[in-house]
Amino acid sequence: MVHTNTLFGAVLVGLTAHGVTAADCTRDILSTAAQAYLAGAAAGKAPANLATTNFTYIENDVALDISKGILSAPISIDLNRTFLDTEECGAFMEINAASNKKPYVLLVRVFVDAASSQITDIESVVTKDGDWAFNAAGHLAADKQEKWDAIPEAKQDTRAVLKAAADAYLDSWGDGTVNPPFGNPCSRIEGGSSTARGAASGNTCKMPQFPQPFKVTNRRYIMDPTFGAIDIFNNFPFIDKAKPNGTPSTNLYRVEGGKIRYIHELTVCTNKNCGR
């Protein structure tokens, strides 16, 4: 059952956006939930530990019955990167299914009630053939070349630093005075195309400004400082001619020492290649 009234959660004093005190949420709880999602995806069914009431399933910004979405058929998972956010009590996973009969690349968020260890919300951006620059095999090849190792605790960036770096990148699309803190090197995967040119390539993450006015809205954050990982769900304007005010999109970043090292961008299109 889908309950759309909890689409983006409720923020209460002392609680996270999804209603769980941060102190109650552990990486073990989140890891278990992530593994349950991955097992369900591989089997083509919902995870085993869904909440029996007040469960929400959102796919590409649309509330669905979970049996009608991407989990309705088995998925061959070629690569997944799993991150854990104990403050939001959510796991987030980048999943590449290039070898699947119908290839996908998706970014999934799984939120948990720490008291019961049950999954209360699943939100995902799912891309497939016809979406912006989609090429699951190209994405997989580039992703495999990247290193997302755990960062030593003393060198981990704060949540504020991760958010500032990620926001600066999106803000720069509409404001040329914003200078994102790109690392050297920095590379970007957009759909299935990579800007990486080798270890000495320098910064290949910079994007040109889009036609003005331009603002990326409806930003929803989740992050894991242990891996320098932050993901922003957003509504990307301009690119989809059928939805000029914004189409479902996600930007996953790796930030090291306050500098952006990797960016992965997935954008959903109404029509093939967003009508462009």
C-alpha positions in Angstrom: 0.0 0.0 0.0 1.2 3.5 -0.8 0.7 6.4 1.6 1.6 9.6 -0.3 1.2 11.8 2.8 4.7 10.8 3.8 6.3 11.5 0.4 9.1 13.6 1.8 8.7 12.8 5.5 7.9 15.2 8.4 10.5 17.2 10.2 10.0 17.3 14.0 12.1 18.7 16.8 14.7 16.1 17.7 13.8 13.8 14.8 15.3 13.2 11.4 13.2 14.0 8.3 11.9 10.4 8.3 10.9 10.5 12.0 13.7 8.5 13.6 16.0 9.8 16.2 19.6 9.6 14.9 20.8 7.9 18.1 18.6 4.9 17.4 19.9 4.3 13.9 23.0 2.3 13.3 25.0 1.3 10.3 24.2 -2.3 11.0 20.4 -1.6 10.8 20.9 0.3 7.6 23.1 -2.3 6.0 20.6 -5.0 6.7 17.9 -2.9 5.1 20.1 -2.3 2.0 20.8 -6.0 1.7 17.1 -6.8 1.9 16.4 -4.4 -1.0 19.2 -5.8 -3.1 17.9 -9.4 -2.5 14.4 -8.3 -3.4 15.6 -6.6 -6.5 17.5 -9.7 -7.6 14.4 -11.9 -7.0 12.0 -9.4 -8.6 10.0 -8.8 -5.4 9.6 -6.4 -2.5 12.1 -6.5 0.3 11.2 -8.9 3.1 11.1 -6.4 5.9 8.6 -3.7 4.8 6.6 -1.9 7.4 3.0 -3.2 7.5 1.5 0.3 7.9 2.5 3.7 6.7 4.9 2.4 4.0 5.6 4.6 1.0 7.0 3.7 -2.4 8.1 6.5 -4.8 9.6 5.9 -8.2 10.7 8.8 -10.4 8.7 11.1 -8.2 5.5 9.1 -8.6 3.8 7.2 -5.8 3.3 3.6 -6.8 2.2 0.2 -5.5 5.6 -1.4 -5.0 4.6 -4.5 -7.0 4.1 -2.2 -10.1 7.5 -0.6 -10.2 11.0 -1.8 -11.0 10.8 -4.6 -8.4 8.1 -6.4 -10.4 10.7 -8.4 -12.3 14.2 -9.8 -11.3 17.1 -7.5 -11.9 20.6 -8.7 -12.8 22.8 -6.4 -10.7 26.3 -5.9 -12.2 27.5 -3.3 -9.7 26.1 -1.6 -6.6 27.6 1.0 -4.3 25.9 1.1 -0.9 26.1 4.1 1.5 24.5 4.6 4.9 23.2 7.8 6.5 22.5 7.3 10.2 21.2 10.8 10.7 18.4 10.3 8.1 18.2 6.6 9.0 18.5 5.7 5.3 20.6 3.6 3.0 21.3 4.8 -0.5 22.5 2.6 -3.4 23.6 3.2 -6.9 22.7 0.1 -8.9 23.9 -0.8 -12.4 22.1 -3.5 -14.3 23.8 -3.3 -17.7 23.5 -7.1 -18.4 19.8 -7.1 -17.5 17.4 -8.0 -20.4 16.2 -4.4 -20.0 19.2 -2.5 -18.8 18.8 0.0 -15.9 20.9 2.4 -13.8 19.2 3.6 -10.6 19.7 5.4 -7.4 17.6 4.0 -4.5 17.0 5.3 -1.0 15.7 3.0 1.7 14.5 4.6 4.9 14.1 2.6 8.1 12.3 2.7 11.4 15.2 2.0 13.8 12.9 0.7 16.6 11.5 -2.1 14.4 14.2 -2.3 11.7 11.4 -2.2 9.2 11.6 -0.3 5.9 9.2 2.6 5.9 10.0 4.4 2.7 11.7 3.6 -0.6 12.4 6.4 -3.1 14.2 5.8 -6.4 15.3 7.5 -9.6 15.2 4.8 -12.3 16.8 5.3 -15.7 16.5 3.1 -18.8 16.9 3.2 -22.6 15.7 6.6 -23.8 16.6 8.5 -20.7 19.2 11.3 -20.9 22.5 10.0 -22.4 21.6 6.5 -21.1 24.1 3.8 -21.6 24.3 1.3 -18.8 27.4 -0.5 -20.2 29.3 2.8 -20.5 28.2 3.8 -17.0 29.4 0.5 -15.7 32.8 0.6 -17.4 33.5 4.1 -16.1 32.1 3.4 -12.6 34.4 0.4 -12.2 37.5 2.6 -12.7 36.6 4.8 -9.7 37.7 4.3 -6.1 35.1 4.8 -3.3 37.1 3.5 -0.4 36.2 4.4 3.2 37.9 7.6 4.3 39.9 7.6 7.6 37.8 9.1 10.3 40.2 12.0 11.0 39.9 13.0 7.3 36.2 12.7 6.9 34.3 15.9 5.9 31.4 17.1 7.9 27.9 16.9 6.6 27.9 20.6 6.1 31.0 20.5 3.9 29.5 17.7 1.8 26.3 19.6 1.3 28.1 22.9 0.5 30.2 21.2 -2.2 27.3 19.4 -3.8 25.0 22.4 -3.8 27.8 24.6 -5.3 27.9 22.3 -8.3 24.2 22.5 -9.0 24.1 26.3 -8.2 26.9 26.9 -10.8 24.6 25.7 -13.6 22.6 28.9 -13.2 25.1 31.2 -11.7 28.5 31.7 -13.3 29.9 33.4 -10.2 29.7 30.1 -8.2 32.9 28.1 -8.2 32.4 24.5 -7.1 35.3 23.0 -5.1 36.4 20.6 -7.8 39.3 18.2 -7.0 42.2 17.6 -9.3 41.4 15.3 -10.9 37.6 15.4 -11.0 35.5 13.3 -13.4 31.8 13.0 -14.1 29.5 10.3 -15.5 26.4 11.7 -17.2 24.0 8.9 -18.1 26.6 6.6 -19.7 29.2 9.1 -20.8 32.3 9.7 -18.7 34.6 12.7 -18.8 37.5 10.8 -17.2 40.7 11.0 -19.2 43.0 9.2 -16.9 44.5 10.0 -13.5 46.3 13.2 -14.7 43.3 14.6 -16.6 42.6 17.4 -14.1 39.1 18.8 -13.7 36.7 17.6 -16.3 33.6 18.2 -14.1 32.9 21.8 -14.9 29.6 22.4 -16.7 28.5 25.4 -18.9 25.8 27.6 -17.7 22.3 26.7 -18.9 19.8 29.2 -20.4 18.7 31.6 -17.8 16.8 31.8 -15.4 17.9 28.4 -14.2 17.5 26.8 -10.8 17.7 23.2 -9.7 14.8 22.8 -7.3 13.2 20.2 -4.9 16.6 19.1 -3.6 16.5 16.1 -1.2 19.8 15.1 0.5 21.2 12.0 1.9 24.9 11.4 2.8 27.5 9.1 4.2 30.6 11.0 5.4 32.4 7.6 5.9 32.7 7.4 2.1 32.5 11.1 1.3 29.2 10.3 -0.5 26.3 12.6 -0.9 23.3 12.3 -3.2 20.8 14.9 -4.2 17.4 14.0 -5.7 16.2 17.0 -7.6 14.0 18.3 -10.4 16.3 19.1 -13.3 14.8 22.0 -15.4 15.2 22.8 -19.1 16.6 19.4 -20.3 13.2 17.6 -20.8 11.2 19.5 -23.3 8.0 17.9 -22.0 8.8 19.0 -18.4 10.7 22.3 -18.7 10.1 23.0 -15.0 12.0 19.9 -14.0 12.2 16.2 -14.5 13.4 13.5 -11.9 17.1 13.5 -11.6 19.8 12.5 -9.1 23.4 13.6 -8.6 25.7 11.3 -6.6 29.1 12.8 -5.4 32.3 11.6 -3.9 33.9 14.4 -1.9 37.4 14.1 -0.5 38.9 16.9 1.7 36.1 19.2 0.7 36.8 18.7 -3.0 34.5 17.0 -5.5 36.2 13.9 -6.9 33.4 12.1 -8.8 29.9 13.1 -9.9 27.3 10.6 -11.3 24.2 12.1 -12.9 21.0 10.3 -13.9 18.1 12.1 -15.5 14.7 10.7 -16.4 13.1 11.7 -19.8 9.5 11.8 -20.8 10.4 11.1 -24.4 13.5 9.6 -26.0 16.6 11.6 -24.9 14.3 14.3 -23.4 13.1 15.3 -26.9 16.6 16.7 -27.8 
